[in-house]
Amino acid sequence: MSHNHPTSRKRTRIPVSSKPECNCRMKYKMKTTLTTLAAIMLIASTAMLQSDRQERVQACAEEAGEGAIYLKEFVVSLPKAEKDQPPPVFRQSVILRGNNIYRFNLCNDKGQAIIRLYDSSTQLLTSYDTKTNKEYNPINFLCRKTGQYLVVISVKDGKAGEAVGIISHVMK
């Protein structure tokens, strides 16, 4: 039998696609590596933000003055008030004990923050007097009755702002 016979031809493979073969294992490793790097970057940036927050709180607590013992912080970031809307505010309920002196102080990072304290319906103190345009920081509050109080922080003139507020206990 001759090698040139039509039935003895060598079979050639016809490519189905012109795309190169997929190396799925390599793609999986790359995807896993990129996901891991993204997670590391997210954790690192969160840790940096947390560290920055702690430094801001620590610095503000130190400004509370002599005899003030740190109790709680409020880290506030408020957007600018929208036209024809009330200014944004931060609200946080706190329990204060009667016959204790509390000190409230603010550290402004951006804008001029104002702190107010309310009982169920009455404003008990404010760090800004609108009549005299005077700021009081820090301010002391003699709590006469144990109960729930509302701390409200806003930014003067409805502007955007960032601040740290601190509540401290003051020794008598």
Secondary structure, DSSP 8 states (H G I E B T S, - for coil): --TT-GGG-------S-SS----HHHHHHHHHHHHHHHHHHHHHHHHHHHHHHHHHHHHHHHTT-TTEEEEEEEEEEE----TTS----EEEEEEE-TTEEEEEEEEEEES-EEEEEESSS-EEEESEETTTTEE--SEEEEE-S-EEEEEEEEEGGG--EEEEEEEEEE--
